[in-house]
Amino acid sequence: MNRTKKGGRVKGVPNVITSELRQGLANLLESNFERMQEDLNKVSPNTRLRILVEFYKLILPKINDVEDNNNNFHPITLHINKD
């Protein structure tokens, strides 16, 4: 579905609020790193991993799913020799 964009953020320009939020969370984690490490050492490895994954989700940029719109779909045909 192609439509004309009317206003809003220009494609490719980062969302300032999201960037500031991620940076703020990164700063918070960094300034409390030693305390957090002590707390993480007290929990089970499984719980520790789940906590770290949640932190990564908050700090790292999301990877968007690739959308297949079938416009560039070209099937591959394999020819197998039966020698």
Biopython code that builds the backbone (N, CA, C, O; Angstrom):
import numpy as np
from Bio.PDB.StructureBuilder import StructureBuilder

atoms = [
    (1, "MET", "N", (0.844, -1.161, 0.000)),
    (1, "MET", "CA", (0.000, 0.000, 0.000)),
    (1, "MET", "C", (0.894, 1.230, 0.000)),
    (1, "MET", "O", (1.555, 1.509, 1.000)),
    (2, "ASN", "N", (0.925, 1.949, -1.068)),
    (2, "ASN", "CA", (1.713, 3.167, -1.164)),
    (2, "ASN", "C", (0.828, 4.374, -0.933)),
    (2, "ASN", "O", (-0.245, 4.495, -1.525)),
    (3, "ARG", "N", (1.285, 5.263, -0.068)),
    (3, "ARG", "CA", (0.544, 6.488, 0.182)),
    (3, "ARG", "C", (1.532, 7.627, 0.341)),
    (3, "ARG", "O", (2.692, 7.414, 0.694)),
    (4, "THR", "N", (1.073, 8.812, 0.083)),
    (4, "THR", "CA", (1.919, 9.979, 0.208)),
    (4, "THR", "C", (2.006, 10.395, 1.663)),
    (4, "THR", "O", (0.989, 10.533, 2.343)),
    (5, "LYS", "N", (3.234, 10.593, 2.139)),
    (5, "LYS", "CA", (3.441, 10.996, 3.521)),
    (5, "LYS", "C", (3.186, 12.493, 3.629)),
    (5, "LYS", "O", (3.711, 13.285, 2.846)),
    (6, "LYS", "N", (2.374, 12.867, 4.607)),
    (6, "LYS", "CA", (2.013, 14.270, 4.799)),
    (6, "LYS", "C", (2.405, 14.710, 6.200)),
    (6, "LYS", "O", (1.611, 14.582, 7.132)),
    (7, "GLY", "N", (3.618, 15.225, 6.363)),
    (7, "GLY", "CA", (4.066, 15.696, 7.665)),
    (7, "GLY", "C", (4.713, 14.601, 8.477)),
    (7, "GLY", "O", (4.956, 13.497, 7.988)),
    (8, "GLY", "N", (4.987, 14.922, 9.719)),
    (8, "GLY", "CA", (5.622, 13.948, 10.599)),
    (8, "GLY", "C", (7.124, 13.941, 10.425)),
    (8, "GLY", "O", (7.693, 14.841, 9.808)),
    (9, "ARG", "N", (7.752, 12.938, 10.962)),
    (9, "ARG", "CA", (9.199, 12.820, 10.909)),
    (9, "ARG", "C", (9.636, 12.359, 9.531)),
    (9, "ARG", "O", (9.018, 11.472, 8.942)),
    (10, "VAL", "N", (10.696, 12.957, 9.018)),
    (10, "VAL", "CA", (11.243, 12.570, 7.723)),
    (10, "VAL", "C", (11.897, 11.200, 7.863)),
    (10, "VAL", "O", (12.542, 10.913, 8.871)),
    (11, "LYS", "N", (11.729, 10.362, 6.852)),
    (11, "LYS", "CA", (12.296, 9.019, 6.889)),
    (11, "LYS", "C", (13.805, 9.086, 7.112)),
    (11, "LYS", "O", (14.511, 9.849, 6.451)),
    (12, "GLY", "N", (14.281, 8.282, 8.045)),
    (12, "GLY", "CA", (15.703, 8.219, 8.343)),
    (12, "GLY", "C", (16.140, 9.090, 9.504)),
    (12, "GLY", "O", (17.240, 8.913, 10.026)),
    (13, "VAL", "N", (15.296, 10.031, 9.919)),
    (13, "VAL", "CA", (15.621, 10.891, 11.053)),
    (13, "VAL", "C", (15.211, 10.165, 12.329)),
    (13, "VAL", "O", (14.060, 9.748, 12.455)),
    (14, "PRO", "N", (16.137, 10.006, 13.283)),
    (14, "PRO", "CA", (15.799, 9.256, 14.499)),
    (14, "PRO", "C", (14.768, 9.976, 15.355)),
    (14, "PRO", "O", (14.692, 11.204, 15.357)),
    (15, "ASN", "N", (13.986, 9.204, 16.073)),
    (15, "ASN", "CA", (13.008, 9.743, 17.006)),
    (15, "ASN", "C", (13.759, 10.259, 18.227)),
    (15, "ASN", "O", (14.393, 9.481, 18.939)),
    (16, "VAL", "N", (13.693, 11.563, 18.474)),
    (16, "VAL", "CA", (14.475, 12.197, 19.541)),
    (16, "VAL", "C", (14.077, 11.664, 20.915)),
    (16, "VAL", "O", (14.946, 11.375, 21.737)),
    (17, "ILE", "N", (12.797, 11.532, 21.172)),
    (17, "ILE", "CA", (12.346, 11.071, 22.490)),
    (17, "ILE", "C", (12.847, 9.657, 22.758)),
    (17, "ILE", "O", (13.321, 9.368, 23.857)),
    (18, "THR", "N", (12.749, 8.780, 21.775)),
    (18, "THR", "CA", (13.222, 7.412, 21.942)),
    (18, "THR", "C", (14.723, 7.401, 22.200)),
    (18, "THR", "O", (15.199, 6.666, 23.065)),
    (19, "SER", "N", (15.467, 8.210, 21.458)),
    (19, "SER", "CA", (16.916, 8.278, 21.641)),
    (19, "SER", "C", (17.263, 8.788, 23.035)),
    (19, "SER", "O", (18.144, 8.242, 23.698)),
    (20, "GLU", "N", (16.569, 9.839, 23.481)),
    (20, "GLU", "CA", (16.831, 10.386, 24.817)),
    (20, "GLU", "C", (16.469, 9.384, 25.907)),
    (20, "GLU", "O", (17.182, 9.262, 26.903)),
    (21, "LEU", "N", (15.375, 8.675, 25.722)),
    (21, "LEU", "CA", (14.951, 7.676, 26.702)),
    (21, "LEU", "C", (15.970, 6.551, 26.799)),
    (21, "LEU", "O", (16.343, 6.139, 27.897)),
    (22, "ARG", "N", (16.418, 6.058, 25.657)),
    (22, "ARG", "CA", (17.415, 4.985, 25.654)),
    (22, "ARG", "C", (18.708, 5.455, 26.309)),
    (22, "ARG", "O", (19.322, 4.715, 27.078)),
    (23, "GLN", "N", (19.121, 6.682, 26.006)),
    (23, "GLN", "CA", (20.350, 7.201, 26.600)),
    (23, "GLN", "C", (20.191, 7.365, 28.112)),
    (23, "GLN", "O", (21.110, 7.065, 28.873)),
    (24, "GLY", "N", (19.019, 7.842, 28.544)),
    (24, "GLY", "CA", (18.762, 7.978, 29.975)),
    (24, "GLY", "C", (18.801, 6.651, 30.690)),
    (24, "GLY", "O", (19.373, 6.548, 31.775)),
    (25, "LEU", "N", (18.198, 5.625, 30.095)),
    (25, "LEU", "CA", (18.236, 4.285, 30.695)),
    (25, "LEU", "C", (19.661, 3.748, 30.736)),
    (25, "LEU", "O", (20.072, 3.130, 31.719)),
    (26, "ALA", "N", (20.408, 3.987, 29.668)),
    (26, "ALA", "CA", (21.799, 3.534, 29.639)),
    (26, "ALA", "C", (22.602, 4.223, 30.743)),
    (26, "ALA", "O", (23.414, 3.583, 31.411)),
    (27, "ASN", "N", (22.377, 5.531, 30.936)),
    (27, "ASN", "CA", (23.072, 6.266, 31.996)),
    (27, "ASN", "C", (22.690, 5.734, 33.377)),
    (27, "ASN", "O", (23.546, 5.578, 34.247)),
    (28, "LEU", "N", (21.397, 5.458, 33.573)),
    (28, "LEU", "CA", (20.925, 4.923, 34.851)),
    (28, "LEU", "C", (21.575, 3.576, 35.149)),
    (28, "LEU", "O", (22.046, 3.334, 36.261)),
    (29, "LEU", "N", (21.595, 2.713, 34.155)),
    (29, "LEU", "CA", (22.214, 1.399, 34.349)),
    (29, "LEU", "C", (23.711, 1.530, 34.622)),
    (29, "LEU", "O", (24.266, 0.830, 35.468)),
    (30, "GLU", "N", (24.347, 2.433, 33.895)),
    (30, "GLU", "CA", (25.788, 2.612, 34.059)),
    (30, "GLU", "C", (26.132, 3.144, 35.454)),
    (30, "GLU", "O", (27.101, 2.700, 36.069)),
    (31, "SER", "N", (25.344, 4.087, 35.945)),
    (31, "SER", "CA", (25.647, 4.669, 37.257)),
    (31, "SER", "C", (25.324, 3.707, 38.406)),
    (31, "SER", "O", (25.809, 3.898, 39.521)),
    (32, "ASN", "N", (24.523, 2.693, 38.150)),
    (32, "ASN", "CA", (24.175, 1.712, 39.185)),
    (32, "ASN", "C", (24.754, 0.332, 38.879)),
    (32, "ASN", "O", (24.287, -0.677, 39.408)),
    (33, "PHE", "N", (25.753, 0.300, 38.037)),
    (33, "PHE", "CA", (26.269, -0.972, 37.548)),
    (33, "PHE", "C", (26.757, -1.890, 38.664)),
    (33, "PHE", "O", (26.414, -3.072, 38.691)),
    (34, "GLU", "N", (27.549, -1.355, 39.576)),
    (34, "GLU", "CA", (28.111, -2.202, 40.639)),
    (34, "GLU", "C", (27.013, -2.790, 41.515)),
    (34, "GLU", "O", (27.046, -3.978, 41.839)),
    (35, "ARG", "N", (26.051, -1.978, 41.896)),
    (35, "ARG", "CA", (24.937, -2.457, 42.724)),
    (35, "ARG", "C", (24.112, -3.495, 41.981)),
    (35, "ARG", "O", (23.725, -4.517, 42.547)),
    (36, "MET", "N", (23.847, -3.222, 40.706)),
    (36, "MET", "CA", (23.056, -4.163, 39.906)),
    (36, "MET", "C", (23.796, -5.490, 39.755)),
    (36, "MET", "O", (23.187, -6.559, 39.811)),
    (37, "GLN", "N", (25.114, -5.413, 39.563)),
    (37, "GLN", "CA", (25.894, -6.639, 39.421)),
    (37, "GLN", "C", (25.814, -7.472, 40.693)),
    (37, "GLN", "O", (25.682, -8.694, 40.628)),
    (38, "GLU", "N", (25.890, -6.825, 41.837)),
    (38, "GLU", "CA", (25.759, -7.535, 43.115)),
    (38, "GLU", "C", (24.393, -8.210, 43.213)),
    (38, "GLU", "O", (24.291, -9.365, 43.625)),
    (39, "ASP", "N", (23.350, -7.482, 42.831)),
    (39, "ASP", "CA", (21.997, -8.038, 42.878)),
    (39, "ASP", "C", (21.829, -9.181, 41.881)),
    (39, "ASP", "O", (21.204, -10.194, 42.195)),
    (40, "LEU", "N", (22.378, -9.020, 40.692)),
    (40, "LEU", "CA", (22.270, -10.077, 39.677)),
    (40, "LEU", "C", (22.998, -11.345, 40.109)),
    (40, "LEU", "O", (22.571, -12.452, 39.782)),
    (41, "ASN", "N", (24.084, -11.183, 40.835)),
    (41, "ASN", "CA", (24.832, -12.356, 41.303)),
    (41, "ASN", "C", (24.048, -13.176, 42.322)),
    (41, "ASN", "O", (24.380, -14.335, 42.570)),
    (42, "LYS", "N", (23.011, -12.587, 42.914)),
    (42, "LYS", "CA", (22.215, -13.271, 43.933)),
    (42, "LYS", "C", (21.065, -14.096, 43.349)),
    (42, "LYS", "O", (20.462, -14.894, 44.066)),
    (43, "VAL", "N", (20.754, -13.921, 42.076)),
    (43, "VAL", "CA", (19.623, -14.635, 41.474)),
    (43, "VAL", "C", (20.127, -15.817, 40.647)),
    (43, "VAL", "O", (21.318, -15.930, 40.357)),
    (44, "SER", "N", (19.204, -16.685, 40.279)),
    (44, "SER", "CA", (19.563, -17.865, 39.488)),
    (44, "SER", "C", (20.014, -17.439, 38.087)),
    (44, "SER", "O", (19.635, -16.369, 37.610)),
    (45, "PRO", "N", (20.822, -18.276, 37.429)),
    (45, "PRO", "CA", (21.268, -17.940, 36.074)),
    (45, "PRO", "C", (20.104, -17.688, 35.108)),
    (45, "PRO", "O", (20.186, -16.802, 34.257)),
    (46, "ASN", "N", (19.030, -18.458, 35.238)),
    (46, "ASN", "CA", (17.882, -18.294, 34.359)),
    (46, "ASN", "C", (17.234, -16.918, 34.555)),
    (46, "ASN", "O", (16.919, -16.228, 33.585)),
    (47, "THR", "N", (17.042, -16.535, 35.803)),
    (47, "THR", "CA", (16.459, -15.229, 36.121)),
    (47, "THR", "C", (17.392, -14.110, 35.674)),
    (47, "THR", "O", (16.936, -13.100, 35.138)),
    (48, "ARG", "N", (18.677, -14.282, 35.887)),
    (48, "ARG", "CA", (19.665, -13.288, 35.481)),
    (48, "ARG", "C", (19.593, -13.053, 33.980)),
    (48, "ARG", "O", (19.617, -11.911, 33.520)),
    (49, "LEU", "N", (19.504, -14.134, 33.222)),
    (49, "LEU", "CA", (19.435, -14.018, 31.765)),
    (49, "LEU", "C", (18.172, -13.283, 31.334)),
    (49, "LEU", "O", (18.228, -12.422, 30.456)),
    (50, "ARG", "N", (17.039, -13.611, 31.941)),
    (50, "ARG", "CA", (15.785, -12.929, 31.601)),
    (50, "ARG", "C", (15.850, -11.433, 31.910)),
    (50, "ARG", "O", (15.357, -10.611, 31.138)),
    (51, "ILE", "N", (16.459, -11.092, 33.038)),
    (51, "ILE", "CA", (16.601, -9.678, 33.411)),
    (51, "ILE", "C", (17.476, -8.952, 32.385)),
    (51, "ILE", "O", (17.129, -7.864, 31.927)),
    (52, "LEU", "N", (18.598, -9.554, 32.032)),
    (52, "LEU", "CA", (19.508, -8.915, 31.081)),
    (52, "LEU", "C", (18.859, -8.739, 29.707)),
    (52, "LEU", "O", (19.054, -7.713, 29.055)),
    (53, "VAL", "N", (18.098, -9.722, 29.274)),
    (53, "VAL", "CA", (17.399, -9.612, 27.988)),
    (53, "VAL", "C", (16.422, -8.445, 28.020)),
    (53, "VAL", "O", (16.317, -7.704, 27.042)),
    (54, "GLU", "N", (15.712, -8.270, 29.116)),
    (54, "GLU", "CA", (14.773, -7.153, 29.236)),
    (54, "GLU", "C", (15.501, -5.816, 29.204)),
    (54, "GLU", "O", (15.016, -4.866, 28.590)),
    (55, "PHE", "N", (16.663, -5.728, 29.859)),
    (55, "PHE", "CA", (17.443, -4.496, 29.805)),
    (55, "PHE", "C", (17.901, -4.199, 28.382)),
    (55, "PHE", "O", (17.831, -3.059, 27.923)),
    (56, "TYR", "N", (18.369, -5.233, 27.688)),
    (56, "TYR", "CA", (18.806, -5.033, 26.309)),
    (56, "TYR", "C", (17.670, -4.523, 25.434)),
    (56, "TYR", "O", (17.891, -3.687, 24.558)),
    (57, "LYS", "N", (16.469, -5.014, 25.659)),
    (57, "LYS", "CA", (15.315, -4.554, 24.885)),
    (57, "LYS", "C", (15.074, -3.066, 25.082)),
    (57, "LYS", "O", (14.625, -2.379, 24.165)),
    (58, "LEU", "N", (15.371, -2.566, 26.277)),
    (58, "LEU", "CA", (15.142, -1.151, 26.570)),
    (58, "LEU", "C", (16.232, -0.252, 25.997)),
    (58, "LEU", "O", (15.967, 0.894, 25.635)),
    (59, "ILE", "N", (17.444, -0.762, 25.915)),
    (59, "ILE", "CA", (18.578, 0.078, 25.527)),
    (59, "ILE", "C", (18.876, 0.010, 24.035)),
    (59, "ILE", "O", (19.077, 1.041, 23.392)),
    (60, "LEU", "N", (18.906, -1.188, 23.488)),
    (60, "LEU", "CA", (19.288, -1.339, 22.087)),
    (60, "LEU", "C", (18.137, -0.990, 21.162)),
    (60, "LEU", "O", (16.978, -1.204, 21.516)),
    (61, "PRO", "N", (18.432, -0.456, 19.983)),
    (61, "PRO", "CA", (17.357, -0.168, 19.036)),
    (61, "PRO", "C", (16.706, -1.451, 18.554)),
    (61, "PRO", "O", (17.365, -2.479, 18.401)),
    (62, "LYS", "N", (15.413, -1.378, 18.318)),
    (62, "LYS", "CA", (14.693, -2.554, 17.836)),
    (62, "LYS", "C", (15.053, -2.837, 16.391)),
    (62, "LYS", "O", (15.300, -1.927, 15.600)),
    (63, "ILE", "N", (15.075, -4.097, 16.074)),
    (63, "ILE", "CA", (15.253, -4.514, 14.690)),
    (63, "ILE", "C", (13.868, -4.802, 14.150)),
    (63, "ILE", "O", (13.178, -5.700, 14.635)),
    (64, "ASN", "N", (13.461, -4.043, 13.147)),
    (64, "ASN", "CA", (12.130, -4.220, 12.579)),
    (64, "ASN", "C", (12.075, -5.474, 11.727)),
    (64, "ASN", "O", (13.050, -5.847, 11.074)),
    (65, "ASP", "N", (10.924, -6.112, 11.746)),
    (65, "ASP", "CA", (10.730, -7.270, 10.901)),
    (65, "ASP", "C", (10.789, -6.845, 9.446)),
    (65, "ASP", "O", (10.394, -5.733, 9.096)),
    (66, "VAL", "N", (11.279, -7.726, 8.612)),
    (66, "VAL", "CA", (11.305, -7.457, 7.185)),
    (66, "VAL", "C", (9.925, -7.755, 6.640)),
    (66, "VAL", "O", (9.380, -8.839, 6.851)),
    (67, "GLU", "N", (9.369, -6.793, 5.943)),
    (67, "GLU", "CA", (8.034, -6.966, 5.395)),
    (67, "GLU", "C", (8.151, -7.427, 3.950)),
    (67, "GLU", "O", (8.818, -6.783, 3.141)),
    (68, "ASP", "N", (7.512, -8.528, 3.628)),
    (68, "ASP", "CA", (7.518, -9.046, 2.267)),
    (68, "ASP", "C", (6.261, -8.564, 1.574)),
    (68, "ASP", "O", (5.154, -8.982, 1.914)),
    (69, "ASN", "N", (6.431, -7.685, 0.604)),
    (69, "ASN", "CA", (5.268, -7.176, -0.112)),
    (69, "ASN", "C", (5.089, -7.847, -1.467)),
    (69, "ASN", "O", (4.264, -7.407, -2.268)),
    (70, "ASN", "N", (5.844, -8.897, -1.733)),
    (70, "ASN", "CA", (5.762, -9.708, -2.953)),
    (70, "ASN", "C", (6.092, -8.939, -4.219)),
    (70, "ASN", "O", (5.951, -9.497, -5.307)),
    (71, "ASN", "N", (6.523, -7.696, -4.134)),
    (71, "ASN", "CA", (6.895, -6.944, -5.330)),
    (71, "ASN", "C", (8.239, -7.394, -5.878)),
    (71, "ASN", "O", (8.469, -7.307, -7.085)),
    (72, "ASN", "N", (9.114, -7.862, -5.038)),
    (72, "ASN", "CA", (10.449, -8.255, -5.460)),
    (72, "ASN", "C", (10.663, -9.761, -5.322)),
    (72, "ASN", "O", (11.798, -10.220, -5.198)),
    (73, "PHE", "N", (9.604, -10.508, -5.345)),
    (73, "PHE", "CA", (9.696, -11.954, -5.173)),
    (73, "PHE", "C", (9.994, -12.618, -6.509)),
    (73, "PHE", "O", (9.239, -12.476, -7.471)),
    (74, "HIS", "N", (11.097, -13.340, -6.553)),
    (74, "HIS", "CA", (11.466, -14.092, -7.749)),
    (74, "HIS", "C", (11.789, -15.516, -7.317)),
    (74, "HIS", "O", (12.803, -15.742, -6.657)),
    (75, "PRO", "N", (10.943, -16.481, -7.678)),
    (75, "PRO", "CA", (11.205, -17.860, -7.246)),
    (75, "PRO", "C", (12.499, -18.394, -7.859)),
    (75, "PRO", "O", (12.893, -18.006, -8.959)),
    (76, "ILE", "N", (13.135, -19.275, -7.134)),
    (76, "ILE", "CA", (14.370, -19.909, -7.589)),
    (76, "ILE", "C", (14.020, -21.300, -8.100)),
    (76, "ILE", "O", (13.349, -22.075, -7.418)),
    (77, "THR", "N", (14.477, -21.604, -9.297)),
    (77, "THR", "CA", (14.251, -22.927, -9.880)),
    (77, "THR", "C", (15.583, -23.662, -9.889)),
    (77, "THR", "O", (16.579, -23.163, -10.413)),
    (78, "LEU", "N", (15.588, -24.859, -9.300)),
    (78, "LEU", "CA", (16.797, -25.670, -9.284)),
    (78, "LEU", "C", (16.660, -26.797, -10.296)),
    (78, "LEU", "O", (15.647, -27.495, -10.331)),
    (79, "HIS", "N", (17.684, -26.966, -11.113)),
    (79, "HIS", "CA", (17.740, -28.058, -12.079)),
    (79, "HIS", "C", (18.771, -29.053, -11.579)),
    (79, "HIS", "O", (19.961, -28.746, -11.513)),
    (80, "ILE", "N", (18.315, -30.240, -11.230)),
    (80, "ILE", "CA", (19.193, -31.245, -10.666)),
    (80, "ILE", "C", (19.456, -32.313, -11.722)),
    (80, "ILE", "O", (18.525, -32.917, -12.255)),
    (81, "ASN", "N", (20.732, -32.538, -12.016)),
    (81, "ASN", "CA", (21.104, -33.596, -12.957)),
    (81, "ASN", "C", (21.063, -34.928, -12.236)),
    (81, "ASN", "O", (21.564, -35.047, -11.118)),
    (82, "LYS", "N", (20.472, -35.928, -12.862)),
    (82, "LYS", "CA", (20.362, -37.261, -12.252)),
    (82, "LYS", "C", (21.399, -38.198, -12.852)),
    (82, "LYS", "O", (21.059, -39.276, -13.338)),
    (83, "ASP", "N", (22.651, -37.793, -12.818)),
    (83, "ASP", "CA", (23.733, -38.617, -13.374)),
    (83, "ASP", "C", (24.251, -39.593, -12.362)),
    (83, "ASP", "O", (25.163, -40.365, -12.659)),
]
sb = StructureBuilder()
sb.init_structure("model")
sb.init_model(0)
sb.init_chain("A")
sb.init_seg("    ")
for serial, (resi, resn, name, xyz) in enumerate(atoms, 1):
    if name == "N":
        sb.init_residue(resn, " ", resi, " ")
    sb.init_atom(name, np.array(xyz, "f"), 0.0, 1.0, " ", f" {name:<3s}", serial, name[0])
structure = sb.get_structure()
